[in-house]
C-alpha cells in the first residue's frame, strides 16, 4: 500500500546536470511528499542519475500533496510525482492528463496501521463501534483507501477523519484525538516511539492478511503531466524516466541499509535516523514494480486501479466507466518506451 505523505515537509530546489554547452534540458517537478515509497526517485537523485541522463530537475515543491492539482493545471510544473488518484481527479475536470510511469504499486508492505497509546489491538477498535476515530489523509490518497479497506476487512465502524497531510494525521493520533491511523512505515515508527502501538506492521504482515486487505496490487504512485507540457518537453521527460528506470534496478537489488545510507544524505528526511529509514525500507521495497516491468502500466493493472478507485478512494463523482479515465485516454507509455531505448 503506498501511503503518499509524511510528517515532514520540504521546500524547493534543483539538481544540476552537466552539459558541455551550458544549455542542459530542465524539467520542473513536484513530489507528493517525502514518503519513502518514492524510493526510486530518491535513489536517482542521491546517485546523480539525472545528471547522468542529462536532465536538470527543478523541484518546485517536494511536499505537494495538498496543492498538486493546482501546480499541475496552472503550468507551474511539467511533471507531478504523486498519487494516481490525483491524476484521475484532474482528468475529471477535463484537463488532458497523461500518466507516463508507475512509481509504486498499491499493495501491503508500504503501509502501517497504528493505534494510540491506549489501543493495542484491532479488536479494541472493533469494540468501540462508531466511537472509534481513525485518522488518515485526504480522499483520493492511498492512505485514505487503505483506511476504507481495513474497515471492510476487519469489520470496523470507525469514523474516518480525512486530513490534508500526514503531519496532521500523526499529530491527531499522538495527541489522543484519534484512536488509530494509517501511515507510511517511517511515520508509524514515529508514533510507536511516542507510545503508540502497531496494529498491522508491514514488516511482519502475513501473506494471508495482505491478501485479505488488498487482493490485487495496482499502480498507486505515478509520474504524470498535462499532455501539451509533456509533448513540449519530450526529451526531458524521456531522460527523466530513463534515470528512474536505472534507479529502480538499483533499489530493487540493493540492501535496505545501504539504500537508507545513500538517501539519508538528501535534505528531505529531517528527524529520520538511518536506522528508522532502514526498518521502513525493508517492507516498502516490496511495493516497487519488478525490474522486468519497470514503470510500465498495463491495461489489466489499470482496470484493477479503476475498480479500487470506484470502491475505496472516494473520489467525488468518479465513475470507473467514464471514457475520460479509459486506458487509451489517460495512460501514455510512449515516453517510457523511448526512454528504454537510450
Secondary structure, 3 states (H helix, E strand, C coil): CCCCCCCCCCCCEEECCCCCCCCCCEEEEEECCCCHHHHHHHHHHHCCHHHHCCCEEEEEECCCCCCHHHHHHCCCCCEEEEEHHHHHHHHHCCCCEEEEEEEEEECCCCCEEEECCCCCCHHHHHHHHHHCEEEEECCCCHHHHHHHHHHHHCCCCCEEEEECCHHHHHHHHHCCCCCEEEECHHHHHHHHHCCCEEEECCCCCCHHHHHHHCCCCEEEEEEEEEHHHHHHCHHHHHHHHHHHHHHHHHHHHCCHHHHHHHHCCCCCCCCCCHHHHHHHHHHHHHHCCCCCCCCCCCHHHHHHHHHHHHHHHCCCCCCCCCHHHCHHHHECCHHHHHHCCC
